[in-house]
């Protein structure tokens, strides 16, 4: 009996010690990022070309110091505003909300890459769901492969749709590209000398661009500010040896009219730039940067030309009303802070002049390098 009284406290003490050790070796880190995916889902999609949506992502990663295994829970969502073009004169519009939950178990391999398997739940709602009582939930399995570049994790995810329709690898709507930053991740090298010697550097781009709203069409009794202000976010992957970088940048400008009974949004521009930039180092330790790439612009002002019949060729311009060549030039006025000029020359567009003042902007861009 005395042995029994001795063993029970010892078991409790040992479990307490092992529990403390487990907690000390467990790391829970917040994650921020974006998931890039198309506007379709298995079994149904709207007509026309694909439209790529960038959803804001938040989540947590849970890992053990002693094991190369981690668990991640991520949620991303977007609140899209779409016009029903054929009903535009009546002021009819529709909104949709799109929320996805991803639960992944990952195995970390060497060279900062990982594979994962998990589960996803997508809930999407728009006017069609309430009108036709259609299915709003999509569920299934999730496969992933990720690669770490500096502090940025780039991940390819593929869904295996199980509900309501089965879908597998051949369905391109089941693929997405996820870019995330894990706060206080120990795999992010903190040694500045190591960073200087590394071949690749990844910078986050944050900034503001200013442009003229002259020439933009407005309905009677509405007005725009003469200068539009659009936030800018992006990612820059720089090859230190060649001084060339691959850039993905997005500008979004929205002008609201809360007093209008017909339109909640009276002005909207969404500009995406994908291109190459050359970074020329100067003797004063500053840089001149010149960029050339592909520019795609969604313009609410241009969607009026999408009504049927249209006086213009609308093929390929339903999602992006301006497609062209983007040109940028900047000077590093302060360390990691550039003053930048940008313009888009249209190749395919809806009634777009070659030099539209709305497509020219002057901005301030800050390059952030998280640790």
Secondary structure, 3 states (H helix, E strand, C coil): CHHHHHHHHHHHHHHHHHHHHHHHHEEEEEEEEEEEECCCECCECCCCCCCCEEEEEEEEEEEECCCCEEEEEEEEEEEEEEECHHHHHHCCEEEEEEEEEEEEEEEECCCCEEEEEEEEEEEEEEHHHHHHCCCCEEEEEEEEEEEEECCEEEEEEEEEEEECCCECCCCHHHEEEEEEEECCCCCCCCCHHHHHHCCEEEEEEEEEEEEECCCCCCCCCCCCCCEEEEEEEEEEEEECCCCEEEEEEEEEEEEECCCCCCCCEEEEEEEEEEEEEEEEECCCCCEEEEEEEEEEEEEHHHHHHHCCCCCCCCCCCCCCCEEEEEEEEEEEEECCEEEEEEEEEEEEECCCCCCCHHHEEEEEEEEECCC
